[in-house]
Amino acid sequence: MLIAVLPFIPDEHEPAKVVASLLDALPPGSYLAASHFTLEHNPGAAAAASAYQQAGVSVQARDADEFARLAFPGLDLVPPGVTLVSEWRQEGTGPRPTPAEVSAYCGVARKP
């Protein structure tokens, strides 16, 4: 599980290599669940990233495509694929947060 982990591995620390190393250790048939912070729906959420950086913590937002390429290379995504966390296997018809309120993607994938 890489829930709320990947945003804290900026590109200069080669997150794809980190993910590849973790995936290499998993046997076929294993699943990876991951989530990632984004600014796609709420550019104002950059203030949160700025607060982390001012505290000395590296953080990097990524869009849905960047997240999918980073977290799930060579894996088989489980439906509904990469989606907003509020849309993952939604149940019922009750109200949900807006994409701007969520600002995070998630996905689950299986290693062939």
C-alpha positions as CSV (number, residue, x, y, z in Angstrom):
1,M,0.0,0.0,0.0
2,L,1.3,3.4,-1.0
3,I,-1.5,5.5,0.5
4,A,-0.4,9.2,0.8
5,V,3.3,8.2,0.2
6,L,4.1,9.0,-3.4
7,P,3.6,12.8,-3.1
8,F,6.5,12.8,-0.6
9,I,8.9,11.4,-3.1
10,P,9.7,14.2,-5.5
11,D,11.0,13.5,-9.0
12,E,14.6,14.3,-8.1
13,H,14.5,11.3,-5.8
14,E,13.4,9.0,-8.6
15,P,10.1,7.7,-7.3
16,A,9.7,5.4,-10.3
17,K,12.7,3.5,-9.1
18,V,11.3,3.3,-5.6
19,V,8.0,1.9,-6.9
20,A,9.8,-0.6,-9.2
21,S,11.9,-1.8,-6.3
22,L,8.8,-2.4,-4.2
23,L,7.0,-4.1,-7.1
24,D,9.9,-6.4,-7.9
25,A,9.7,-7.8,-4.3
26,L,6.0,-8.7,-4.8
27,P,5.0,-12.1,-6.2
28,P,2.7,-12.3,-9.2
29,G,-1.0,-11.9,-8.2
30,S,-0.2,-9.3,-5.6
31,Y,-2.1,-6.0,-5.5
32,L,-0.9,-2.5,-5.0
33,A,-3.2,0.2,-3.7
34,A,-2.0,3.8,-4.0
35,S,-3.2,7.4,-3.7
36,H,-1.8,10.8,-4.7
37,F,-2.4,14.5,-4.1
38,T,-3.3,16.6,-7.1
39,L,-3.8,20.2,-8.0
40,E,-5.8,19.5,-11.1
41,H,-9.2,20.3,-9.6
42,N,-8.1,22.9,-7.0
43,P,-5.0,24.9,-7.8
44,G,-5.6,26.6,-4.4
45,A,-4.5,23.4,-2.7
46,A,-0.9,24.4,-3.6
47,A,-1.0,26.3,-0.2
48,A,-0.9,22.9,1.5
49,A,2.1,21.9,-0.5
50,S,3.7,25.2,0.3
51,A,3.1,24.6,4.0
52,Y,4.9,21.3,3.9
53,Q,7.8,22.8,1.9
54,Q,8.1,25.7,4.4
55,A,8.4,23.0,7.2
56,G,11.2,21.3,5.3
57,V,9.1,18.5,3.9
58,S,9.4,17.8,0.1
59,V,6.0,17.3,-1.5
60,Q,5.0,17.1,-5.1
61,A,1.5,17.0,-6.6
62,R,0.9,15.0,-9.8
63,D,-2.0,14.8,-12.3
64,A,-3.9,11.6,-12.9
65,D,-1.7,10.4,-15.8
66,E,1.5,11.1,-14.0
67,F,0.2,9.2,-11.0
68,A,-0.9,6.2,-13.1
69,R,2.4,6.0,-14.9
70,L,4.3,6.2,-11.6
71,A,2.3,3.9,-9.4
72,F,1.0,1.2,-11.8
73,P,3.6,0.5,-14.5
74,G,3.0,-2.9,-16.1
75,L,0.1,-3.7,-13.7
76,D,-3.5,-4.5,-14.4
77,L,-5.7,-1.8,-13.0
78,V,-8.8,-2.9,-11.1
79,P,-12.0,-1.1,-12.2
80,P,-12.7,1.8,-12.0
81,G,-8.9,2.4,-12.5
82,V,-7.3,5.7,-11.4
83,T,-10.1,7.9,-10.1
84,L,-10.8,10.5,-7.5
85,V,-10.8,8.9,-4.0
86,S,-14.5,10.0,-3.6
87,E,-15.4,8.1,-6.8
88,W,-13.7,4.8,-5.9
89,R,-16.5,2.1,-6.0
90,Q,-19.1,4.6,-4.9
91,E,-22.1,3.3,-3.1
92,G,-25.5,4.9,-2.8
93,T,-26.7,8.2,-4.2
94,G,-25.8,10.4,-1.3
95,P,-23.8,13.6,-1.7
96,R,-20.1,13.4,-2.3
97,P,-17.3,15.9,-2.0
98,T,-16.5,17.9,-5.1
99,P,-13.3,17.1,-7.0
100,A,-11.8,20.4,-5.6
101,E,-12.6,19.2,-2.1
102,V,-10.9,15.9,-2.6
103,S,-7.8,16.7,-4.6
104,A,-6.6,13.2,-4.5
105,Y,-6.5,10.2,-6.8
106,C,-6.4,6.5,-6.0
107,G,-6.2,3.2,-7.7
108,V,-5.6,-0.5,-7.2
109,A,-3.8,-2.8,-9.6
110,R,-2.7,-6.4,-9.8
111,K,0.8,-7.6,-10.7
112,P,0.5,-10.1,-13.5
